[in-house]
Amino acid sequence: MADEDGAPLGFVILHGGVIEHLYVQPEHQRRGVGAALLARARAVSPGGLALWCFVRNRPARAFYAREGFIEAEETDGSGNEEREPDVRLVWRA
């Protein structure tokens, strides 16, 4: 979790090398919080990271691209609960 004076700004949940959730409160986005959370995830999983992101979430996809993630696989969404097309992003050290 990232915080400022004890107030949460965002969090990352990692399961093995898979980022299950990365969230930054909207008022704290574009201030380096997400990058700091990814740095922590990279420290825990230096061999690589992966995550799924909805195709329509262009801001998140752009963020991960800036952080060195590449798009490895895209689906039509039939395999997720939301039935939304998604993309698997990966980062390797």
mmCIF file as gemmi writes it, N, C-alpha and C atoms, coordinates in Angstrom:
data_model
loop_
_atom_site.group_PDB
_atom_site.id
_atom_site.type_symbol
_atom_site.label_atom_id
_atom_site.label_alt_id
_atom_site.label_comp_id
_atom_site.label_asym_id
_atom_site.label_entity_id
_atom_site.label_seq_id
_atom_site.pdbx_PDB_ins_code
_atom_site.Cartn_x
_atom_site.Cartn_y
_atom_site.Cartn_z
_atom_site.occupancy
_atom_site.B_iso_or_equiv
_atom_site.pdbx_formal_charge
_atom_site.auth_seq_id
_atom_site.auth_asym_id
_atom_site.pdbx_PDB_model_num
ATOM 1 N N . MET Axp A 1 ? 0.841 -1.175 0 1 0 ? 1 A 1
ATOM 2 C CA . MET Axp A 1 ? 0 0 0 1 0 ? 1 A 1
ATOM 3 C C . MET Axp A 1 ? 0.887 1.239 0 1 0 ? 1 A 1
ATOM 4 N N . ALA Axp A 2 ? 0.442 2.263 -0.692 1 0 ? 2 A 1
ATOM 5 C CA . ALA Axp A 2 ? 1.116 3.562 -0.671 1 0 ? 2 A 1
ATOM 6 C C . ALA Axp A 2 ? 0.256 4.506 0.156 1 0 ? 2 A 1
ATOM 7 N N . ASP Axp A 3 ? 0.911 5.269 1.014 1 0 ? 3 A 1
ATOM 8 C CA . ASP Axp A 3 ? 0.144 6.213 1.833 1 0 ? 3 A 1
ATOM 9 C C . ASP Axp A 3 ? 0.888 7.519 1.982 1 0 ? 3 A 1
ATOM 10 N N . GLU Axp A 4 ? 0.136 8.524 2.394 1 0 ? 4 A 1
ATOM 11 C CA . GLU Axp A 4 ? 0.684 9.843 2.653 1 0 ? 4 A 1
ATOM 12 C C . GLU Axp A 4 ? 0.113 10.299 3.987 1 0 ? 4 A 1
ATOM 13 N N . ASP Axp A 5 ? 0.977 10.455 4.967 1 0 ? 5 A 1
ATOM 14 C CA . ASP Axp A 5 ? 0.544 10.834 6.322 1 0 ? 5 A 1
ATOM 15 C C . ASP Axp A 5 ? -0.516 9.876 6.865 1 0 ? 5 A 1
ATOM 16 N N . GLY Axp A 6 ? -0.369 8.581 6.532 1 0 ? 6 A 1
ATOM 17 C CA . GLY Axp A 6 ? -1.283 7.562 7.021 1 0 ? 6 A 1
ATOM 18 C C . GLY Axp A 6 ? -2.543 7.374 6.194 1 0 ? 6 A 1
ATOM 19 N N . ALA Axp A 7 ? -2.788 8.239 5.218 1 0 ? 7 A 1
ATOM 20 C CA . ALA Axp A 7 ? -3.972 8.112 4.356 1 0 ? 7 A 1
ATOM 21 C C . ALA Axp A 7 ? -3.594 7.286 3.122 1 0 ? 7 A 1
ATOM 22 N N . PRO Axp A 8 ? -4.363 6.231 2.822 1 0 ? 8 A 1
ATOM 23 C CA . PRO Axp A 8 ? -4.024 5.385 1.674 1 0 ? 8 A 1
ATOM 24 C C . PRO Axp A 8 ? -4.189 6.125 0.341 1 0 ? 8 A 1
ATOM 25 N N . LEU Axp A 9 ? -3.186 5.957 -0.519 1 0 ? 9 A 1
ATOM 26 C CA . LEU Axp A 9 ? -3.222 6.545 -1.856 1 0 ? 9 A 1
ATOM 27 C C . LEU Axp A 9 ? -3.509 5.494 -2.913 1 0 ? 9 A 1
ATOM 28 N N . GLY Axp A 10 ? -3.113 4.257 -2.632 1 0 ? 10 A 1
ATOM 29 C CA . GLY Axp A 10 ? -3.293 3.175 -3.573 1 0 ? 10 A 1
ATOM 30 C C . GLY Axp A 10 ? -2.715 1.893 -3.028 1 0 ? 10 A 1
ATOM 31 N N . PHE Axp A 11 ? -2.904 0.818 -3.78 1 0 ? 11 A 1
ATOM 32 C CA . PHE Axp A 11 ? -2.387 -0.481 -3.347 1 0 ? 11 A 1
ATOM 33 C C . PHE Axp A 11 ? -2.127 -1.365 -4.553 1 0 ? 11 A 1
ATOM 34 N N . VAL Axp A 12 ? -1.307 -2.374 -4.326 1 0 ? 12 A 1
ATOM 35 C CA . VAL Axp A 12 ? -1.066 -3.407 -5.321 1 0 ? 12 A 1
ATOM 36 C C . VAL Axp A 12 ? -1.216 -4.749 -4.623 1 0 ? 12 A 1
ATOM 37 N N . ILE Axp A 13 ? -1.866 -5.687 -5.291 1 0 ? 13 A 1
ATOM 38 C CA . ILE Axp A 13 ? -2.003 -7.051 -4.779 1 0 ? 13 A 1
ATOM 39 C C . ILE Axp A 13 ? -1.321 -7.971 -5.789 1 0 ? 13 A 1
ATOM 40 N N . LEU Axp A 14 ? -0.343 -8.697 -5.296 1 0 ? 14 A 1
ATOM 41 C CA . LEU Axp A 14 ? 0.488 -9.557 -6.125 1 0 ? 14 A 1
ATOM 42 C C . LEU Axp A 14 ? 0.306 -10.998 -5.681 1 0 ? 14 A 1
ATOM 43 N N . HIS Axp A 15 ? 0.102 -11.881 -6.621 1 0 ? 15 A 1
ATOM 44 C CA . HIS Axp A 15 ? -0.001 -13.316 -6.344 1 0 ? 15 A 1
ATOM 45 C C . HIS Axp A 15 ? 1.045 -13.995 -7.207 1 0 ? 15 A 1
ATOM 46 N N . GLY Axp A 16 ? 2.153 -14.377 -6.566 1 0 ? 16 A 1
ATOM 47 C CA . GLY Axp A 16 ? 3.28 -14.858 -7.359 1 0 ? 16 A 1
ATOM 48 C C . GLY Axp A 16 ? 3.786 -13.694 -8.189 1 0 ? 16 A 1
ATOM 49 N N . GLY Axp A 17 ? 3.936 -13.894 -9.471 1 0 ? 17 A 1
ATOM 50 C CA . GLY Axp A 17 ? 4.349 -12.816 -10.361 1 0 ? 17 A 1
ATOM 51 C C . GLY Axp A 17 ? 3.19 -12.166 -11.094 1 0 ? 17 A 1
ATOM 52 N N . VAL Axp A 18 ? 1.977 -12.387 -10.594 1 0 ? 18 A 1
ATOM 53 C CA . VAL Axp A 18 ? 0.791 -11.837 -11.25 1 0 ? 18 A 1
ATOM 54 C C . VAL Axp A 18 ? 0.221 -10.698 -10.414 1 0 ? 18 A 1
ATOM 55 N N . ILE Axp A 19 ? 0.07 -9.557 -11.044 1 0 ? 19 A 1
ATOM 56 C CA . ILE Axp A 19 ? -0.583 -8.43 -10.389 1 0 ? 19 A 1
ATOM 57 C C . ILE Axp A 19 ? -2.079 -8.658 -10.49 1 0 ? 19 A 1
ATOM 58 N N . GLU Axp A 20 ? -2.696 -8.918 -9.359 1 0 ? 20 A 1
ATOM 59 C CA . GLU Axp A 20 ? -4.144 -9.147 -9.326 1 0 ? 20 A 1
ATOM 60 C C . GLU Axp A 20 ? -4.896 -7.822 -9.339 1 0 ? 20 A 1
ATOM 61 N N . HIS Axp A 21 ? -4.366 -6.831 -8.644 1 0 ? 21 A 1
ATOM 62 C CA . HIS Axp A 21 ? -4.981 -5.501 -8.586 1 0 ? 21 A 1
ATOM 63 C C . HIS Axp A 21 ? -3.884 -4.46 -8.398 1 0 ? 21 A 1
ATOM 64 N N . LEU Axp A 22 ? -4.021 -3.346 -9.083 1 0 ? 22 A 1
ATOM 65 C CA . LEU Axp A 22 ? -3.207 -2.171 -8.82 1 0 ? 22 A 1
ATOM 66 C C . LEU Axp A 22 ? -4.179 -1 -8.916 1 0 ? 22 A 1
ATOM 67 N N . TYR Axp A 23 ? -4.318 -0.282 -7.818 1 0 ? 23 A 1
ATOM 68 C CA . TYR Axp A 23 ? -5.282 0.814 -7.758 1 0 ? 23 A 1
ATOM 69 C C . TYR Axp A 23 ? -4.637 2.039 -7.132 1 0 ? 23 A 1
ATOM 70 N N . VAL Axp A 24 ? -4.88 3.183 -7.75 1 0 ? 24 A 1
ATOM 71 C CA . VAL Axp A 24 ? -4.457 4.466 -7.205 1 0 ? 24 A 1
ATOM 72 C C . VAL Axp A 24 ? -5.695 5.357 -7.178 1 0 ? 24 A 1
ATOM 73 N N . GLN Axp A 25 ? -5.94 5.982 -6.035 1 0 ? 25 A 1
ATOM 74 C CA . GLN Axp A 25 ? -7.088 6.87 -5.943 1 0 ? 25 A 1
ATOM 75 C C . GLN Axp A 25 ? -6.987 7.934 -7.034 1 0 ? 25 A 1
ATOM 76 N N . PRO Axp A 26 ? -8.116 8.233 -7.682 1 0 ? 26 A 1
ATOM 77 C CA . PRO Axp A 26 ? -8.083 9.16 -8.825 1 0 ? 26 A 1
ATOM 78 C C . PRO Axp A 26 ? -7.383 10.484 -8.547 1 0 ? 26 A 1
ATOM 79 N N . GLU Axp A 27 ? -7.569 11.051 -7.383 1 0 ? 27 A 1
ATOM 80 C CA . GLU Axp A 27 ? -6.939 12.353 -7.099 1 0 ? 27 A 1
ATOM 81 C C . GLU Axp A 27 ? -5.425 12.251 -6.93 1 0 ? 27 A 1
ATOM 82 N N . HIS Axp A 28 ? -4.894 11.026 -6.872 1 0 ? 28 A 1
ATOM 83 C CA . HIS Axp A 28 ? -3.45 10.834 -6.721 1 0 ? 28 A 1
ATOM 84 C C . HIS Axp A 28 ? -2.807 10.219 -7.964 1 0 ? 28 A 1
ATOM 85 N N . GLN Axp A 29 ? -3.595 10.014 -9.013 1 0 ? 29 A 1
ATOM 86 C CA . GLN Axp A 29 ? -3.045 9.464 -10.249 1 0 ? 29 A 1
ATOM 87 C C . GLN Axp A 29 ? -2.157 10.496 -10.928 1 0 ? 29 A 1
ATOM 88 N N . ARG Axp A 30 ? -1.207 9.987 -11.691 1 0 ? 30 A 1
ATOM 89 C CA . ARG Axp A 30 ? -0.229 10.801 -12.431 1 0 ? 30 A 1
ATOM 90 C C . ARG Axp A 30 ? 0.702 11.589 -11.516 1 0 ? 30 A 1
ATOM 91 N N . ARG Axp A 31 ? 0.932 11.025 -10.324 1 0 ? 31 A 1
ATOM 92 C CA . ARG Axp A 31 ? 1.86 11.653 -9.373 1 0 ? 31 A 1
ATOM 93 C C . ARG Axp A 31 ? 2.965 10.686 -8.951 1 0 ? 31 A 1
ATOM 94 N N . GLY Axp A 32 ? 3.098 9.557 -9.653 1 0 ? 32 A 1
ATOM 95 C CA . GLY Axp A 32 ? 4.154 8.606 -9.348 1 0 ? 32 A 1
ATOM 96 C C . GLY Axp A 32 ? 3.764 7.492 -8.387 1 0 ? 32 A 1
ATOM 97 N N . VAL Axp A 33 ? 2.532 7.504 -7.903 1 0 ? 33 A 1
ATOM 98 C CA . VAL Axp A 33 ? 2.097 6.475 -6.946 1 0 ? 33 A 1
ATOM 99 C C . VAL Axp A 33 ? 2.078 5.104 -7.618 1 0 ? 33 A 1
ATOM 100 N N . GLY Axp A 34 ? 1.481 5.016 -8.802 1 0 ? 34 A 1
ATOM 101 C CA . GLY Axp A 34 ? 1.43 3.731 -9.513 1 0 ? 34 A 1
ATOM 102 C C . GLY Axp A 34 ? 2.813 3.203 -9.826 1 0 ? 34 A 1
ATOM 103 N N . ALA Axp A 35 ? 3.706 4.083 -10.257 1 0 ? 35 A 1
ATOM 104 C CA . ALA Axp A 35 ? 5.083 3.662 -10.554 1 0 ? 35 A 1
ATOM 105 C C . ALA Axp A 35 ? 5.777 3.156 -9.295 1 0 ? 35 A 1
ATOM 106 N N . ALA Axp A 36 ? 5.527 3.809 -8.16 1 0 ? 36 A 1
ATOM 107 C CA . ALA Axp A 36 ? 6.123 3.361 -6.896 1 0 ? 36 A 1
ATOM 108 C C . ALA Axp A 36 ? 5.578 1.996 -6.495 1 0 ? 36 A 1
ATOM 109 N N . LEU Axp A 37 ? 4.281 1.78 -6.704 1 0 ? 37 A 1
ATOM 110 C CA . LEU Axp A 37 ? 3.699 0.473 -6.391 1 0 ? 37 A 1
ATOM 111 C C . LEU Axp A 37 ? 4.275 -0.602 -7.297 1 0 ? 37 A 1
ATOM 112 N N . LEU Axp A 38 ? 4.468 -0.283 -8.577 1 0 ? 38 A 1
ATOM 113 C CA . LEU Axp A 38 ? 5.087 -1.253 -9.49 1 0 ? 38 A 1
ATOM 114 C C . LEU Axp A 38 ? 6.525 -1.541 -9.088 1 0 ? 38 A 1
ATOM 115 N N . ALA Axp A 39 ? 7.238 -0.543 -8.609 1 0 ? 39 A 1
ATOM 116 C CA . ALA Axp A 39 ? 8.614 -0.767 -8.154 1 0 ? 39 A 1
ATOM 117 C C . ALA Axp A 39 ? 8.633 -1.768 -7.01 1 0 ? 39 A 1
ATOM 118 N N . ARG Axp A 40 ? 7.67 -1.669 -6.112 1 0 ? 40 A 1
ATOM 119 C CA . ARG Axp A 40 ? 7.579 -2.637 -5.014 1 0 ? 40 A 1
ATOM 120 C C . ARG Axp A 40 ? 7.273 -4.022 -5.553 1 0 ? 40 A 1
ATOM 121 N N . ALA Axp A 41 ? 6.355 -4.107 -6.521 1 0 ? 41 A 1
ATOM 122 C CA . ALA Axp A 41 ? 6.015 -5.405 -7.112 1 0 ? 41 A 1
ATOM 123 C C . ALA Axp A 41 ? 7.228 -6.005 -7.814 1 0 ? 41 A 1
ATOM 124 N N . ARG Axp A 42 ? 7.998 -5.176 -8.511 1 0 ? 42 A 1
ATOM 125 C CA . ARG Axp A 42 ? 9.206 -5.662 -9.19 1 0 ? 42 A 1
ATOM 126 C C . ARG Axp A 42 ? 10.237 -6.164 -8.183 1 0 ? 42 A 1
ATOM 127 N N . ALA Axp A 43 ? 10.327 -5.511 -7.041 1 0 ? 43 A 1
ATOM 128 C CA . ALA Axp A 43 ? 11.271 -5.947 -6.003 1 0 ? 43 A 1
ATOM 129 C C . ALA Axp A 43 ? 10.882 -7.315 -5.459 1 0 ? 43 A 1
ATOM 130 N N . VAL Axp A 44 ? 9.592 -7.57 -5.354 1 0 ? 44 A 1
ATOM 131 C CA . VAL Axp A 44 ? 9.102 -8.858 -4.846 1 0 ? 44 A 1
ATOM 132 C C . VAL Axp A 44 ? 9.212 -9.94 -5.918 1 0 ? 44 A 1
ATOM 133 N N . SER Axp A 45 ? 9.03 -9.553 -7.168 1 0 ? 45 A 1
ATOM 134 C CA . SER Axp A 45 ? 9.052 -10.508 -8.276 1 0 ? 45 A 1
ATOM 135 C C . SER Axp A 45 ? 9.997 -10.008 -9.37 1 0 ? 45 A 1
ATOM 136 N N . PRO Axp A 46 ? 11.314 -10.015 -9.099 1 0 ? 46 A 1
ATOM 137 C CA . PRO Axp A 46 ? 12.271 -9.432 -10.044 1 0 ? 46 A 1
ATOM 138 C C . PRO Axp A 46 ? 12.39 -10.182 -11.364 1 0 ? 46 A 1
ATOM 139 N N . GLY Axp A 47 ? 11.917 -11.405 -11.417 1 0 ? 47 A 1
ATOM 140 C CA . GLY Axp A 47 ? 12.003 -12.183 -12.656 1 0 ? 47 A 1
ATOM 141 C C . GLY Axp A 47 ? 10.96 -11.807 -13.686 1 0 ? 47 A 1
ATOM 142 N N . GLY Axp A 48 ? 9.928 -11.103 -13.272 1 0 ? 48 A 1
ATOM 143 C CA . GLY Axp A 48 ? 8.892 -10.691 -14.214 1 0 ? 48 A 1
ATOM 144 C C . GLY Axp A 48 ? 7.541 -10.55 -13.552 1 0 ? 48 A 1
ATOM 145 N N . LEU Axp A 49 ? 6.681 -9.844 -14.232 1 0 ? 49 A 1
ATOM 146 C CA . LEU Axp A 49 ? 5.316 -9.608 -13.763 1 0 ? 49 A 1
ATOM 147 C C . LEU Axp A 49 ? 4.357 -9.774 -14.933 1 0 ? 49 A 1
ATOM 148 N N . ALA Axp A 50 ? 3.123 -10.091 -14.614 1 0 ? 50 A 1
ATOM 149 C CA . ALA Axp A 50 ? 2.074 -10.176 -15.625 1 0 ? 50 A 1
ATOM 150 C C . ALA Axp A 50 ? 0.771 -9.679 -15.013 1 0 ? 50 A 1
ATOM 151 N N . LEU Axp A 51 ? -0.129 -9.259 -15.867 1 0 ? 51 A 1
ATOM 152 C CA . LEU Axp A 51 ? -1.452 -8.831 -15.414 1 0 ? 51 A 1
ATOM 153 C C . LEU Axp A 51 ? -2.398 -8.827 -16.6 1 0 ? 51 A 1
ATOM 154 N N . TRP Axp A 52 ? -3.689 -8.778 -16.284 1 0 ? 52 A 1
ATOM 155 C CA . TRP Axp A 52 ? -4.729 -8.632 -17.293 1 0 ? 52 A 1
ATOM 156 C C . TRP Axp A 52 ? -5.341 -7.251 -17.157 1 0 ? 52 A 1
ATOM 157 N N . CYS Axp A 53 ? -5.662 -6.654 -18.285 1 0 ? 53 A 1
ATOM 158 C CA . CYS Axp A 53 ? -6.246 -5.312 -18.324 1 0 ? 53 A 1
ATOM 159 C C . CYS Axp A 53 ? -7.33 -5.323 -19.4 1 0 ? 53 A 1
ATOM 160 N N . PHE Axp A 54 ? -8.433 -4.626 -19.154 1 0 ? 54 A 1
ATOM 161 C CA . PHE Axp A 54 ? -9.457 -4.528 -20.184 1 0 ? 54 A 1
ATOM 162 C C . PHE Axp A 54 ? -8.926 -3.735 -21.372 1 0 ? 54 A 1
ATOM 163 N N . VAL Axp A 55 ? -9.232 -4.191 -22.568 1 0 ? 55 A 1
ATOM 164 C CA . VAL Axp A 55 ? -8.788 -3.528 -23.785 1 0 ? 55 A 1
ATOM 165 C C . VAL Axp A 55 ? -9.237 -2.07 -23.794 1 0 ? 55 A 1
ATOM 166 N N . ARG Axp A 56 ? -10.435 -1.802 -23.333 1 0 ? 56 A 1
ATOM 167 C CA . ARG Axp A 56 ? -10.98 -0.436 -23.381 1 0 ? 56 A 1
ATOM 168 C C . ARG Axp A 56 ? -10.326 0.51 -22.367 1 0 ? 56 A 1
ATOM 169 N N . ASN Axp A 57 ? -9.526 -0.014 -21.451 1 0 ? 57 A 1
ATOM 170 C CA . ASN Axp A 57 ? -8.884 0.824 -20.431 1 0 ? 57 A 1
ATOM 171 C C . ASN Axp A 57 ? -7.574 1.396 -20.979 1 0 ? 57 A 1
ATOM 172 N N . ARG Axp A 58 ? -7.701 2.327 -21.901 1 0 ? 58 A 1
ATOM 173 C CA . ARG Axp A 58 ? -6.536 2.902 -22.571 1 0 ? 58 A 1
ATOM 174 C C . ARG Axp A 58 ? -5.575 3.614 -21.616 1 0 ? 58 A 1
ATOM 175 N N . PRO Axp A 59 ? -6.067 4.351 -20.607 1 0 ? 59 A 1
ATOM 176 C CA . PRO Axp A 59 ? -5.103 4.987 -19.694 1 0 ? 59 A 1
ATOM 177 C C . PRO Axp A 59 ? -4.223 3.967 -18.968 1 0 ? 59 A 1
ATOM 178 N N . ALA Axp A 60 ? -4.813 2.866 -18.527 1 0 ? 60 A 1
ATOM 179 C CA . ALA Axp A 60 ? -4.019 1.838 -17.842 1 0 ? 60 A 1
ATOM 180 C C . ALA Axp A 60 ? -3.029 1.2 -18.806 1 0 ? 60 A 1
ATOM 181 N N . ARG Axp A 61 ? -3.47 0.904 -20.007 1 0 ? 61 A 1
ATOM 182 C CA . ARG Axp A 61 ? -2.574 0.292 -20.989 1 0 ? 61 A 1
ATOM 183 C C . ARG Axp A 61 ? -1.407 1.216 -21.312 1 0 ? 61 A 1
ATOM 184 N N . ALA Axp A 62 ? -1.674 2.508 -21.419 1 0 ? 62 A 1
ATOM 185 C CA . ALA Axp A 62 ? -0.597 3.466 -21.689 1 0 ? 62 A 1
ATOM 186 C C . ALA Axp A 62 ? 0.374 3.537 -20.511 1 0 ? 62 A 1
ATOM 187 N N . PHE Axp A 63 ? -0.163 3.511 -19.286 1 0 ? 63 A 1
ATOM 188 C CA . PHE Axp A 63 ? 0.68 3.522 -18.085 1 0 ? 63 A 1
ATOM 189 C C . PHE Axp A 63 ? 1.61 2.319 -18.077 1 0 ? 63 A 1
ATOM 190 N N . TYR Axp A 64 ? 1.053 1.132 -18.284 1 0 ? 64 A 1
ATOM 191 C CA . TYR Axp A 64 ? 1.888 -0.071 -18.253 1 0 ? 64 A 1
ATOM 192 C C . TYR Axp A 64 ? 2.907 -0.075 -19.393 1 0 ? 64 A 1
ATOM 193 N N . ALA Axp A 65 ? 2.535 0.436 -20.554 1 0 ? 65 A 1
ATOM 194 C CA . ALA Axp A 65 ? 3.494 0.523 -21.667 1 0 ? 65 A 1
ATOM 195 C C . ALA Axp A 65 ? 4.667 1.429 -21.286 1 0 ? 65 A 1
ATOM 196 N N . ARG Axp A 66 ? 4.364 2.57 -20.654 1 0 ? 66 A 1
ATOM 197 C CA . ARG Axp A 66 ? 5.442 3.466 -20.2 1 0 ? 66 A 1
ATOM 198 C C . ARG Axp A 66 ? 6.337 2.778 -19.177 1 0 ? 66 A 1
ATOM 199 N N . GLU Axp A 67 ? 5.77 1.837 -18.428 1 0 ? 67 A 1
ATOM 200 C CA . GLU Axp A 67 ? 6.523 1.126 -17.397 1 0 ? 67 A 1
ATOM 201 C C . GLU Axp A 67 ? 7.228 -0.123 -17.94 1 0 ? 67 A 1
ATOM 202 N N . GLY Axp A 68 ? 7.207 -0.313 -19.249 1 0 ? 68 A 1
ATOM 203 C CA . GLY Axp A 68 ? 7.955 -1.399 -19.865 1 0 ? 68 A 1
ATOM 204 C C . GLY Axp A 68 ? 7.197 -2.697 -20.08 1 0 ? 68 A 1
ATOM 205 N N . PHE Axp A 69 ? 5.896 -2.703 -19.86 1 0 ? 69 A 1
ATOM 206 C CA . PHE Axp A 69 ? 5.089 -3.904 -20.103 1 0 ? 69 A 1
ATOM 207 C C . PHE Axp A 69 ? 4.785 -3.996 -21.595 1 0 ? 69 A 1
ATOM 208 N N . ILE Axp A 70 ? 4.715 -5.227 -22.084 1 0 ? 70 A 1
ATOM 209 C CA . ILE Axp A 70 ? 4.324 -5.444 -23.481 1 0 ? 70 A 1
ATOM 210 C C . ILE Axp A 70 ? 3.036 -6.263 -23.503 1 0 ? 70 A 1
ATOM 211 N N . GLU Axp A 71 ? 2.265 -6.079 -24.557 1 0 ? 71 A 1
ATOM 212 C CA . GLU Axp A 71 ? 1.021 -6.819 -24.717 1 0 ? 71 A 1
ATOM 213 C C . GLU Axp A 71 ? 1.348 -8.181 -25.305 1 0 ? 71 A 1
ATOM 214 N N . ALA Axp A 72 ? 1.001 -9.234 -24.566 1 0 ? 72 A 1
ATOM 215 C CA . ALA Axp A 72 ? 1.383 -10.581 -24.964 1 0 ? 72 A 1
ATOM 216 C C . ALA Axp A 72 ? 0.225 -11.398 -25.53 1 0 ? 72 A 1
ATOM 217 N N . GLU Axp A 73 ? -1.006 -11.045 -25.15 1 0 ? 73 A 1
ATOM 218 C CA . GLU Axp A 73 ? -2.16 -11.856 -25.557 1 0 ? 73 A 1
ATOM 219 C C . GLU Axp A 73 ? -3.411 -11.009 -25.41 1 0 ? 73 A 1
ATOM 220 N N . GLU Axp A 74 ? -4.315 -11.13 -26.362 1 0 ? 74 A 1
ATOM 221 C CA . GLU Axp A 74 ? -5.589 -10.42 -26.287 1 0 ? 74 A 1
ATOM 222 C C . GLU Axp A 74 ? -6.721 -11.428 -26.445 1 0 ? 74 A 1
ATOM 223 N N . THR Axp A 75 ? -7.792 -11.259 -25.669 1 0 ? 75 A 1
ATOM 224 C CA . THR Axp A 75 ? -8.925 -12.177 -25.755 1 0 ? 75 A 1
ATOM 225 C C . THR Axp A 75 ? -10.21 -11.399 -26.045 1 0 ? 75 A 1
ATOM 226 N N . ASP Axp A 76 ? -11.246 -12.144 -26.364 1 0 ? 76 A 1
ATOM 227 C CA . ASP Axp A 76 ? -12.554 -11.54 -26.621 1 0 ? 76 A 1
ATOM 228 C C . ASP Axp A 76 ? -13.359 -11.346 -25.337 1 0 ? 76 A 1
ATOM 229 N N . GLY Axp A 77 ? -12.8 -11.75 -24.2 1 0 ? 77 A 1
ATOM 230 C CA . GLY Axp A 77 ? -13.464 -11.574 -22.919 1 0 ? 77 A 1
ATOM 231 C C . GLY Axp A 77 ? -14.327 -12.741 -22.491 1 0 ? 77 A 1
ATOM 232 N N . SER Axp A 78 ? -14.427 -13.766 -23.295 1 0 ? 78 A 1
ATOM 233 C CA . SER Axp A 78 ? -15.298 -14.891 -22.946 1 0 ? 78 A 1
ATOM 234 C C . SER Axp A 78 ? -14.8 -15.65 -21.718 1 0 ? 78 A 1
ATOM 235 N N . GLY Axp A 79 ? -13.54 -15.444 -21.337 1 0 ? 79 A 1
ATOM 236 C CA . GLY Axp A 79 ? -12.986 -16.148 -20.189 1 0 ? 79 A 1
ATOM 237 C C . GLY Axp A 79 ? -12.981 -15.353 -18.894 1 0 ? 79 A 1
ATOM 238 N N . ASN Axp A 80 ? -13.549 -14.138 -18.885 1 0 ? 80 A 1
ATOM 239 C CA . ASN Axp A 80 ? -13.577 -13.371 -17.639 1 0 ? 80 A 1
ATOM 240 C C . ASN Axp A 80 ? -15.017 -13.093 -17.213 1 0 ? 80 A 1
ATOM 241 N N . GLU Axp A 81 ? -15.186 -12.756 -15.964 1 0 ? 81 A 1
ATOM 242 C CA . GLU Axp A 81 ? -16.529 -12.55 -15.403 1 0 ? 81 A 1
ATOM 243 C C . GLU Axp A 81 ? -17.295 -11.434 -16.089 1 0 ? 81 A 1
ATOM 244 N N . GLU Axp A 82 ? -16.597 -10.391 -16.49 1 0 ? 82 A 1
ATOM 245 C CA . GLU Axp A 82 ? -17.238 -9.21 -17.059 1 0 ? 82 A 1
ATOM 246 C C . GLU Axp A 82 ? -17.571 -9.37 -18.542 1 0 ? 82 A 1
ATOM 247 N N . ARG Axp A 83 ? -17.013 -10.402 -19.169 1 0 ? 83 A 1
ATOM 248 C CA . ARG Axp A 83 ? -17.18 -10.641 -20.601 1 0 ? 83 A 1
ATOM 249 C C . ARG Axp A 83 ? -16.702 -9.455 -21.441 1 0 ? 83 A 1
ATOM 250 N N . GLU Axp A 84 ? -15.619 -8.845 -20.957 1 0 ? 84 A 1
ATOM 251 C CA . GLU Axp A 84 ? -15 -7.697 -21.623 1 0 ? 84 A 1
ATOM 252 C C . GLU Axp A 84 ? -13.708 -8.148 -22.288 1 0 ? 84 A 1
ATOM 253 N N . PRO Axp A 85 ? -13.472 -7.755 -23.537 1 0 ? 85 A 1
ATOM 254 C CA . PRO Axp A 85 ? -12.181 -8.065 -24.149 1 0 ? 85 A 1
ATOM 255 C C . PRO Axp A 85 ? -11.038 -7.565 -23.264 1 0 ? 85 A 1
ATOM 256 N N . ASP Axp A 86 ? -10.027 -8.406 -23.113 1 0 ? 86 A 1
ATOM 257 C CA . ASP Axp A 86 ? -8.908 -8.03 -22.249 1 0 ? 86 A 1
ATOM 258 C C . ASP Axp A 86 ? -7.584 -8.386 -22.902 1 0 ? 86 A 1
ATOM 259 N N . VAL Axp A 87 ? -6.54 -7.869 -22.292 1 0 ? 87 A 1
ATOM 260 C CA . VAL Axp A 87 ? -5.194 -8.065 -22.822 1 0 ? 87 A 1
ATOM 261 C C . VAL Axp A 87 ? -4.274 -8.448 -21.66 1 0 ? 87 A 1
ATOM 262 N N . ARG Axp A 88 ? -3.406 -9.41 -21.916 1 0 ? 88 A 1
ATOM 263 C CA . ARG Axp A 88 ? -2.409 -9.827 -20.924 1 0 ? 88 A 1
ATOM 264 C C . ARG Axp A 88 ? -1.143 -9.032 -21.186 1 0 ? 88 A 1
ATOM 265 N N . LEU Axp A 89 ? -0.662 -8.36 -20.146 1 0 ? 89 A 1
ATOM 266 C CA . LEU Axp A 89 ? 0.549 -7.538 -20.224 1 0 ? 89 A 1
ATOM 267 C C . LEU Axp A 89 ? 1.644 -8.21 -19.408 1 0 ? 89 A 1
ATOM 268 N N . VAL Axp A 90 ? 2.863 -8.182 -19.916 1 0 ? 90 A 1
ATOM 269 C CA . VAL Axp A 90 ? 3.973 -8.802 -19.204 1 0 ? 90 A 1
ATOM 270 C C . VAL Axp A 90 ? 5.175 -7.861 -19.154 1 0 ? 90 A 1
ATOM 271 N N . TRP Axp A 91 ? 5.93 -7.995 -18.082 1 0 ? 91 A 1
ATOM 272 C CA . TRP Axp A 91 ? 7.182 -7.273 -17.912 1 0 ? 91 A 1
ATOM 273 C C . TRP Axp A 91 ? 8.241 -8.283 -17.508 1 0 ? 91 A 1
ATOM 274 N N . ARG Axp A 92 ? 9.365 -8.215 -18.171 1 0 ? 92 A 1
ATOM 275 C CA . ARG Axp A 92 ? 10.519 -9.065 -17.849 1 0 ? 92 A 1
ATOM 276 C C . ARG Axp A 92 ? 11.695 -8.17 -17.526 1 0 ? 92 A 1
ATOM 277 N N . ALA Axp A 93 ? 12.448 -8.583 -16.519 1 0 ? 93 A 1
ATOM 278 C CA . ALA Axp A 93 ? 13.632 -7.819 -16.115 1 0 ? 93 A 1
ATOM 279 C C . ALA Axp A 93 ? 14.685 -7.8 -17.195 1 0 ? 93 A 1
